[in-house]
Amino acid sequence: MNGFPDFKLNKQLLTALELLGFSQPTPIQQKCIPLIMGGQDVIGIAQTGTGKTGAFMLPLLKKLSHHQLPENRVLVLAPGKELVLQLAQHSRDLASQTDIIVTALFGGVGPKQQISLLQEGCDILISTPGRFLDLYTRGELVTKNIKTLVLDEADRMMDMGFMPQLRKILEVIPVKRQNLLFSATMSPKVMQLSQEFLDFPQIIEITTSATPAQTVDQVCYSVPNLKTKIRLLDYLLQDKSCSKVMIFTRTRQSANDVYKFIERKNMGPAGVLHANKSQNSRIAAIQRFREGEIRILVSTDVSARGIDVEEISHVINIDVPVMHEEYVHRIGRTGRAGQAGKAITMVNEAETYHLTKIEKLMGRKIKMLALPGNIEVSPTPYDEKQKMAREIDHQKRLENPDFQGAFHEKKKRVKQKGKFNKKK
Protein backbone atom coordinates (compact mmCIF):
# COMPACT_ATOMS: atom_id res chain seq x y z
CA MET A 1 0.00 0.00 0.00
CA ASN A 2 1.46 3.35 -1.07
CA GLY A 3 -0.86 5.57 0.93
CA PHE A 4 -4.04 5.69 3.01
CA PRO A 5 -6.35 6.02 -0.04
CA ASP A 6 -5.24 2.52 -1.09
CA PHE A 7 -7.10 1.12 1.95
CA LYS A 8 -10.34 2.51 0.51
CA LEU A 9 -10.97 4.55 3.65
CA ASN A 10 -13.95 6.86 3.44
CA LYS A 11 -13.49 10.54 2.62
CA GLN A 12 -14.02 11.69 6.21
CA LEU A 13 -11.14 9.57 7.52
CA LEU A 14 -8.81 10.64 4.70
CA THR A 15 -9.61 14.29 5.45
CA ALA A 16 -8.89 13.78 9.15
CA LEU A 17 -5.57 12.08 8.35
CA GLU A 18 -4.61 14.97 6.08
CA LEU A 19 -5.47 17.53 8.77
CA LEU A 20 -3.37 15.55 11.27
CA GLY A 21 -0.43 15.53 8.87
CA PHE A 22 -0.38 11.75 8.29
CA SER A 23 0.41 10.99 4.67
CA GLN A 24 1.89 7.49 4.72
CA PRO A 25 0.81 4.44 6.75
CA THR A 26 3.39 2.94 9.11
CA PRO A 27 4.46 -0.72 8.69
CA ILE A 28 2.08 -1.94 11.45
CA GLN A 29 -0.78 -0.03 9.78
CA GLN A 30 0.04 -1.43 6.34
CA LYS A 31 -0.16 -4.99 7.63
CA CYS A 32 -3.05 -4.74 10.11
CA ILE A 33 -5.61 -2.47 8.43
CA PRO A 34 -6.58 -4.88 5.60
CA LEU A 35 -6.84 -7.84 8.01
CA ILE A 36 -9.01 -5.94 10.49
CA MET A 37 -11.25 -4.65 7.73
CA GLY A 38 -11.69 -8.27 6.65
CA GLY A 39 -12.94 -9.26 10.12
CA GLN A 40 -9.83 -11.26 11.06
CA ASP A 41 -8.65 -11.64 14.67
CA VAL A 42 -5.24 -9.95 14.86
CA ILE A 43 -2.27 -9.84 17.23
CA GLY A 44 -0.14 -6.78 16.51
CA ILE A 45 3.36 -6.66 18.02
CA ALA A 46 5.24 -3.39 17.59
CA GLN A 47 7.07 -0.86 19.69
CA THR A 48 5.43 2.27 21.06
CA GLY A 49 5.36 5.19 18.66
CA THR A 50 4.87 3.00 15.58
CA GLY A 51 1.22 3.86 14.90
CA LYS A 52 -0.54 0.99 16.66
CA THR A 53 -3.59 3.09 17.57
CA GLY A 54 -4.18 4.02 13.94
CA ALA A 55 -3.60 0.39 12.94
CA PHE A 56 -6.76 -0.73 14.75
CA MET A 57 -8.77 2.49 14.99
CA LEU A 58 -8.81 3.42 11.29
CA PRO A 59 -10.37 0.14 10.08
CA LEU A 60 -12.82 0.16 13.00
CA LEU A 61 -13.92 3.72 12.18
CA LYS A 62 -14.35 2.68 8.55
CA LYS A 63 -16.54 -0.27 9.58
CA LEU A 64 -18.62 1.83 12.00
CA SER A 65 -19.09 4.50 9.31
CA HIS A 66 -21.33 6.79 11.38
CA HIS A 67 -23.01 7.15 14.77
CA GLN A 68 -26.00 4.92 15.28
CA LEU A 69 -27.94 3.03 17.88
CA PRO A 70 -27.59 0.46 19.42
CA GLU A 71 -24.52 1.88 21.10
CA ASN A 72 -21.19 0.51 22.38
CA ARG A 73 -20.20 -1.39 19.25
CA VAL A 74 -16.45 -1.31 19.97
CA LEU A 75 -14.77 -1.88 23.35
CA VAL A 76 -11.10 -0.91 23.79
CA LEU A 77 -9.45 -1.90 27.06
CA ALA A 78 -6.21 -0.28 28.26
CA PRO A 79 -4.30 -0.66 31.55
CA GLY A 80 -4.33 2.91 32.90
CA LYS A 81 -6.10 6.25 32.93
CA GLU A 82 -3.35 8.11 31.07
CA LEU A 83 -3.39 5.58 28.24
CA VAL A 84 -7.21 5.58 28.08
CA LEU A 85 -7.23 9.37 27.74
CA GLN A 86 -4.48 9.27 25.12
CA LEU A 87 -6.31 6.60 23.09
CA ALA A 88 -9.59 8.49 23.34
CA GLN A 89 -8.01 11.74 22.15
CA HIS A 90 -6.26 10.07 19.23
CA SER A 91 -9.47 8.24 18.27
CA ARG A 92 -11.49 11.47 18.40
CA ASP A 93 -8.89 13.15 16.20
CA LEU A 94 -9.21 10.37 13.62
CA ALA A 95 -13.03 10.52 13.86
CA SER A 96 -13.18 14.33 13.81
CA GLN A 97 -14.88 14.49 10.41
CA THR A 98 -17.53 11.90 11.35
CA ASP A 99 -20.32 11.86 13.93
CA ILE A 100 -18.91 8.77 15.68
CA ILE A 101 -18.83 9.24 19.46
CA VAL A 102 -15.86 8.06 21.55
CA THR A 103 -16.30 7.77 25.33
CA ALA A 104 -13.49 7.27 27.87
CA LEU A 105 -14.04 5.46 31.20
CA PHE A 106 -11.43 5.39 33.96
CA GLY A 107 -11.06 5.34 37.73
CA GLY A 108 -9.70 7.95 40.11
CA VAL A 109 -12.78 10.18 39.66
CA GLY A 110 -16.44 9.78 40.51
CA PRO A 111 -18.55 7.86 37.97
CA LYS A 112 -21.43 10.35 37.73
CA GLN A 113 -20.16 12.30 34.71
CA GLN A 114 -19.10 9.12 32.88
CA ILE A 115 -22.54 7.59 33.45
CA SER A 116 -24.13 10.71 31.93
CA LEU A 117 -21.93 10.34 28.85
CA LEU A 118 -22.94 6.69 28.50
CA GLN A 119 -26.62 7.63 28.70
CA GLU A 120 -26.12 10.04 25.79
CA GLY A 121 -24.90 7.11 23.68
CA CYS A 122 -21.52 6.22 22.21
CA ASP A 123 -20.03 4.06 19.47
CA ILE A 124 -16.52 3.39 20.78
CA LEU A 125 -15.92 2.74 24.46
CA ILE A 126 -12.32 3.08 25.71
CA SER A 127 -11.93 1.98 29.31
CA THR A 128 -9.76 0.57 32.05
CA PRO A 129 -10.90 -2.95 33.07
CA GLY A 130 -11.75 -1.86 36.62
CA ARG A 131 -14.04 1.04 35.69
CA PHE A 132 -15.75 -1.06 32.99
CA LEU A 133 -16.66 -3.77 35.53
CA ASP A 134 -17.71 -1.15 38.09
CA LEU A 135 -20.20 0.51 35.73
CA TYR A 136 -21.38 -2.85 34.34
CA THR A 137 -22.13 -4.05 37.89
CA ARG A 138 -24.13 -0.85 38.48
CA GLY A 139 -26.21 -1.66 35.40
CA GLU A 140 -24.98 1.40 33.50
CA LEU A 141 -23.36 -0.46 30.58
CA VAL A 142 -25.01 -2.25 27.67
CA THR A 143 -22.67 -4.93 26.30
CA LYS A 144 -24.86 -7.03 24.01
CA ASN A 145 -24.03 -4.92 20.93
CA ILE A 146 -20.24 -5.08 21.22
CA LYS A 147 -18.90 -6.42 17.94
CA THR A 148 -15.17 -5.79 18.45
CA LEU A 149 -12.90 -6.10 21.49
CA VAL A 150 -9.44 -4.49 21.48
CA LEU A 151 -6.80 -5.08 24.17
CA ASP A 152 -4.12 -2.41 23.96
CA GLU A 153 -0.76 -2.64 25.78
CA ALA A 154 -1.62 -6.27 26.56
CA ASP A 155 1.81 -7.03 28.01
CA ARG A 156 1.44 -4.19 30.50
CA MET A 157 -2.03 -5.45 31.47
CA MET A 158 -0.54 -8.86 32.20
CA ASP A 159 2.30 -7.33 34.24
CA MET A 160 -0.24 -5.35 36.28
CA GLY A 161 -2.33 -8.44 37.10
CA PHE A 162 -5.47 -7.66 35.08
CA MET A 163 -6.08 -11.26 33.98
CA PRO A 164 -8.93 -11.96 36.51
CA GLN A 165 -10.74 -8.76 35.47
CA LEU A 166 -10.30 -9.52 31.78
CA ARG A 167 -11.81 -12.98 32.27
CA LYS A 168 -14.84 -11.42 33.97
CA ILE A 169 -15.27 -8.97 31.08
CA LEU A 170 -15.08 -11.80 28.54
CA GLU A 171 -18.00 -13.44 30.35
CA VAL A 172 -20.32 -10.44 29.91
CA ILE A 173 -19.67 -9.45 26.29
CA PRO A 174 -20.90 -11.35 23.22
CA VAL A 175 -18.98 -14.50 22.32
CA LYS A 176 -19.33 -13.75 18.61
CA ARG A 177 -17.03 -10.79 18.04
CA GLN A 178 -13.79 -9.69 16.43
CA ASN A 179 -10.80 -9.69 18.79
CA LEU A 180 -7.69 -7.54 18.44
CA LEU A 181 -4.65 -7.60 20.71
CA PHE A 182 -1.84 -5.07 20.52
CA SER A 183 1.35 -5.25 22.53
CA ALA A 184 4.97 -4.13 22.50
CA THR A 185 6.17 -7.64 23.39
CA MET A 186 4.97 -11.21 22.86
CA SER A 187 5.67 -12.48 26.36
CA PRO A 188 4.47 -15.90 27.63
CA LYS A 189 1.66 -14.17 29.55
CA VAL A 190 0.49 -12.36 26.41
CA MET A 191 0.59 -15.66 24.55
CA GLN A 192 -1.58 -17.23 27.25
CA LEU A 193 -4.02 -14.32 27.02
CA SER A 194 -4.25 -14.61 23.25
CA GLN A 195 -4.97 -18.34 23.49
CA GLU A 196 -7.88 -17.66 25.83
CA PHE A 197 -9.77 -15.10 23.79
CA LEU A 198 -8.59 -15.04 20.14
CA ASP A 199 -9.70 -17.44 17.41
CA PHE A 200 -6.96 -18.39 14.93
CA PRO A 201 -5.41 -14.90 14.95
CA GLN A 202 -3.03 -13.50 12.39
CA ILE A 203 0.18 -12.46 14.18
CA ILE A 204 1.78 -9.30 12.79
CA GLU A 205 5.19 -8.63 14.32
CA ILE A 206 6.89 -5.59 12.87
CA THR A 207 10.03 -5.70 15.00
CA THR A 208 11.45 -8.08 17.55
CA SER A 209 10.08 -7.50 21.04
CA ALA A 210 13.17 -5.70 22.29
CA THR A 211 14.22 -3.58 19.32
CA PRO A 212 14.45 0.15 20.08
CA ALA A 213 13.81 2.73 17.42
CA GLN A 214 16.73 3.01 15.01
CA THR A 215 16.59 6.79 15.35
CA VAL A 216 17.68 6.66 19.03
CA ASP A 217 21.39 7.17 19.72
CA GLN A 218 22.16 5.14 22.87
CA VAL A 219 25.14 5.78 25.15
CA CYS A 220 26.16 4.87 28.70
CA TYR A 221 28.40 6.36 31.37
CA SER A 222 30.04 4.28 34.10
CA VAL A 223 29.23 6.27 37.25
CA PRO A 224 30.27 4.89 40.68
CA ASN A 225 27.60 6.39 42.94
CA LEU A 226 24.50 8.55 43.22
CA LYS A 227 26.30 11.78 44.09
CA THR A 228 28.41 11.53 40.94
CA LYS A 229 25.30 10.66 38.92
CA ILE A 230 23.70 13.90 40.06
CA ARG A 231 26.81 15.84 39.03
CA LEU A 232 26.66 14.19 35.60
CA LEU A 233 22.96 15.03 35.32
CA ASP A 234 23.76 18.67 36.10
CA TYR A 235 26.39 18.64 33.35
CA LEU A 236 24.08 16.99 30.78
CA LEU A 237 21.15 19.34 31.39
CA GLN A 238 23.33 22.37 30.69
CA ASP A 239 23.58 21.22 27.06
CA LYS A 240 21.25 23.42 24.98
CA SER A 241 20.32 20.45 22.79
CA CYS A 242 18.46 18.99 25.80
CA SER A 243 15.33 20.90 24.86
CA LYS A 244 12.72 18.39 26.06
CA VAL A 245 13.95 15.72 28.46
CA MET A 246 12.49 12.71 30.24
CA ILE A 247 14.47 11.46 33.25
CA PHE A 248 13.73 7.97 34.57
CA THR A 249 14.46 6.68 38.07
CA ARG A 250 13.80 3.32 39.66
CA THR A 251 11.98 4.55 42.78
CA ARG A 252 9.48 7.26 43.69
CA GLN A 253 11.85 8.69 46.31
CA SER A 254 14.61 9.06 43.71
CA ALA A 255 12.17 10.74 41.32
CA ASN A 256 11.21 13.27 44.00
CA ASP A 257 14.87 13.90 44.93
CA VAL A 258 15.92 14.46 41.31
CA TYR A 259 12.93 16.76 40.71
CA LYS A 260 13.81 18.86 43.80
CA PHE A 261 17.45 19.08 42.68
CA ILE A 262 16.42 20.35 39.21
CA GLU A 263 14.08 22.92 40.70
CA ARG A 264 16.70 24.06 43.21
CA LYS A 265 19.26 24.54 40.42
CA ASN A 266 16.69 26.36 38.21
CA MET A 267 17.26 23.96 35.32
CA GLY A 268 13.55 23.41 34.64
CA PRO A 269 10.73 24.14 34.59
CA ALA A 270 10.22 20.51 35.62
CA GLY A 271 7.49 18.10 36.63
CA VAL A 272 7.47 14.75 38.42
CA LEU A 273 5.39 11.66 37.72
CA HIS A 274 5.01 8.51 39.83
CA ALA A 275 2.41 6.24 41.40
CA ASN A 276 2.08 8.31 44.60
CA LYS A 277 0.86 11.29 42.60
CA SER A 278 -2.88 11.68 42.13
CA GLN A 279 -4.40 10.87 38.75
CA ASN A 280 -5.18 14.54 38.12
CA SER A 281 -1.64 15.57 39.05
CA ARG A 282 -0.14 12.96 36.70
CA ILE A 283 -2.38 13.98 33.80
CA ALA A 284 -1.61 17.67 34.40
CA ALA A 285 2.15 16.98 34.41
CA ILE A 286 1.97 15.07 31.11
CA GLN A 287 -0.18 17.77 29.52
CA ARG A 288 2.19 20.55 30.60
CA PHE A 289 5.13 18.55 29.24
CA ARG A 290 3.31 17.87 25.97
CA GLU A 291 2.50 21.55 25.51
CA GLY A 292 6.05 22.67 26.28
CA GLU A 293 5.25 24.43 29.55
CA ILE A 294 7.86 22.31 31.31
CA ARG A 295 11.23 21.29 29.88
CA ILE A 296 11.93 18.23 32.04
CA LEU A 297 9.68 15.41 33.24
CA VAL A 298 11.08 13.12 35.96
CA SER A 299 9.33 9.78 36.18
CA THR A 300 9.40 6.21 37.38
CA ASP A 301 8.46 3.47 34.92
CA VAL A 302 4.79 4.35 35.43
CA SER A 303 5.08 6.46 32.25
CA ALA A 304 7.62 4.45 30.25
CA ARG A 305 4.61 3.43 28.18
CA GLY A 306 1.33 5.14 27.45
CA ILE A 307 2.74 8.64 27.16
CA ASP A 308 2.75 10.07 23.67
CA VAL A 309 4.68 13.34 23.60
CA GLU A 310 6.30 14.63 20.45
CA GLU A 311 9.84 15.96 20.04
CA ILE A 312 11.41 14.59 23.24
CA SER A 313 15.09 15.25 22.56
CA HIS A 314 16.65 13.15 25.34
CA VAL A 315 15.86 10.31 27.69
CA ILE A 316 18.19 10.09 30.70
CA ASN A 317 18.19 6.95 32.86
CA ILE A 318 19.50 7.77 36.33
CA ASP A 319 19.09 4.06 37.16
CA VAL A 320 19.22 0.99 34.93
CA PRO A 321 15.79 -0.73 35.05
CA VAL A 322 15.79 -4.19 36.64
CA MET A 323 12.86 -5.16 34.37
CA HIS A 324 15.01 -5.28 31.27
CA GLU A 325 12.29 -4.73 28.66
CA GLU A 326 11.39 -1.47 30.39
CA TYR A 327 14.66 -0.02 29.06
CA VAL A 328 13.31 -0.28 25.51
CA HIS A 329 10.04 1.38 26.53
CA ARG A 330 11.86 4.17 28.37
CA ILE A 331 14.08 5.11 25.47
CA GLY A 332 11.12 4.72 23.10
CA ARG A 333 9.85 8.08 24.41
CA THR A 334 12.41 9.74 22.12
CA GLY A 335 13.24 9.15 18.47
CA ARG A 336 9.55 8.89 17.58
CA ALA A 337 7.95 9.39 14.17
CA GLY A 338 11.33 9.21 12.44
CA GLN A 339 12.89 12.02 14.47
CA ALA A 340 16.36 11.68 16.02
CA GLY A 341 16.67 11.23 19.77
CA LYS A 342 19.31 10.40 22.36
CA ALA A 343 19.18 7.98 25.31
CA ILE A 344 21.78 8.36 28.08
CA THR A 345 22.09 5.74 30.84
CA MET A 346 24.14 5.99 34.05
CA VAL A 347 25.51 2.66 35.25
CA ASN A 348 27.11 1.84 38.60
CA GLU A 349 28.92 -1.41 39.44
CA ALA A 350 25.76 -3.18 40.64
CA GLU A 351 23.83 -2.14 37.51
CA THR A 352 26.38 -3.56 35.05
CA TYR A 353 24.61 -6.94 35.37
CA HIS A 354 21.31 -5.44 34.18
CA LEU A 355 23.01 -3.51 31.37
CA THR A 356 24.51 -6.77 30.09
CA LYS A 357 21.07 -8.41 30.12
CA ILE A 358 19.56 -5.44 28.25
CA GLU A 359 22.27 -5.61 25.60
CA LYS A 360 21.63 -9.34 25.20
CA LEU A 361 17.90 -8.69 24.91
CA MET A 362 18.43 -6.08 22.18
CA GLY A 363 21.17 -8.03 20.44
CA ARG A 364 23.52 -5.05 20.44
CA LYS A 365 26.08 -3.27 22.60
CA ILE A 366 25.48 0.19 24.00
CA LYS A 367 28.41 2.57 23.56
CA MET A 368 30.18 3.30 26.87
CA LEU A 369 31.60 6.83 27.23
CA ALA A 370 34.16 8.14 29.69
CA LEU A 371 32.95 10.67 32.22
CA PRO A 372 33.66 14.26 31.18
CA GLY A 373 36.92 15.39 32.77
CA ASN A 374 35.40 18.31 34.66
CA ILE A 375 33.04 16.11 36.69
CA GLU A 376 34.28 15.42 40.22
CA VAL A 377 33.97 11.74 41.19
CA SER A 378 32.89 11.46 44.83
CA PRO A 379 33.88 8.56 47.10
CA THR A 380 31.03 6.07 47.48
CA PRO A 381 29.43 6.29 50.97
CA TYR A 382 29.63 3.13 53.10
CA ASP A 383 25.87 2.46 53.10
CA GLU A 384 25.62 2.82 49.31
CA LYS A 385 28.67 0.59 48.86
CA GLN A 386 27.12 -2.10 51.09
CA LYS A 387 23.82 -1.92 49.22
CA MET A 388 25.59 -2.40 45.88
CA ALA A 389 27.57 -5.33 47.32
CA ARG A 390 24.34 -7.03 48.40
CA GLU A 391 22.87 -6.48 44.94
CA ILE A 392 25.95 -8.00 43.29
CA ASP A 393 25.71 -11.03 45.62
CA HIS A 394 22.06 -11.46 44.65
CA GLN A 395 22.95 -11.29 40.96
CA LYS A 396 25.66 -13.92 41.40
CA ARG A 397 23.18 -16.22 43.14
CA LEU A 398 20.79 -15.83 40.21
CA GLU A 399 23.52 -17.02 37.88
CA ASN A 400 24.95 -19.62 40.29
CA PRO A 401 22.62 -20.99 43.03
CA ASP A 402 25.68 -22.45 44.86
CA PHE A 403 27.23 -19.01 45.36
CA GLN A 404 27.13 -18.21 49.10
CA GLY A 405 27.98 -14.53 49.12
CA ALA A 406 30.99 -12.25 49.41
CA PHE A 407 30.96 -12.34 53.22
CA HIS A 408 31.03 -16.15 53.21
CA GLU A 409 33.89 -16.14 50.67
CA LYS A 410 35.88 -13.66 52.77
CA LYS A 411 35.36 -15.77 55.92
CA LYS A 412 36.45 -18.86 54.00
CA ARG A 413 39.66 -17.14 52.82
CA VAL A 414 40.49 -15.97 56.37
CA LYS A 415 39.92 -19.50 57.69
CA GLN A 416 42.16 -21.04 55.03
CA LYS A 417 44.87 -18.43 55.73
CA GLY A 418 44.74 -19.34 59.43
CA LYS A 419 45.24 -23.03 58.70
CA PHE A 420 48.21 -22.21 56.46
CA ASN A 421 49.86 -20.11 59.21
CA LYS A 422 49.42 -22.94 61.74
CA LYS A 423 51.15 -25.40 59.41
CA LYS A 424 54.08 -23.00 59.08
Secondary structure as UniProt FT lines:
FT   HELIX           4..7
FT   HELIX           11..20
FT   HELIX           27..37
FT   TURN            38..39
FT   STRAND          42..45
FT   TURN            48..49
FT   HELIX           52..64
FT   STRAND          74..77
FT   HELIX           81..94
FT   TURN            95..97
FT   STRAND          102..105
FT   HELIX           112..120
FT   STRAND          124..127
FT   HELIX           129..137
FT   TURN            138..139
FT   TURN            144..145
FT   STRAND          148..151
FT   HELIX           154..159
FT   TURN            160..161
FT   HELIX           163..172
FT   STRAND          178..183
FT   HELIX           188..197
FT   STRAND          202..205
FT   TURN            209..210
FT   TURN            214..215
FT   STRAND          216..222
FT   HELIX           226..237
FT   TURN            240..241
FT   STRAND          245..248
FT   HELIX           252..264
FT   TURN            265..266
FT   STRAND          270..273
FT   TURN            275..276
FT   HELIX           279..290
FT   TURN            291..292
FT   STRAND          296..299
FT   HELIX           301..303
FT   TURN            310..311
FT   STRAND          314..317
FT   HELIX           325..331
FT   TURN            332..333
FT   HELIX           336..338
FT   STRAND          341..347
FT   HELIX           349..351
FT   HELIX           352..362
FT   STRAND          367..369
FT   TURN            373..374
FT   HELIX           382..399
FT   TURN            401..402
FT   HELIX           406..423
//
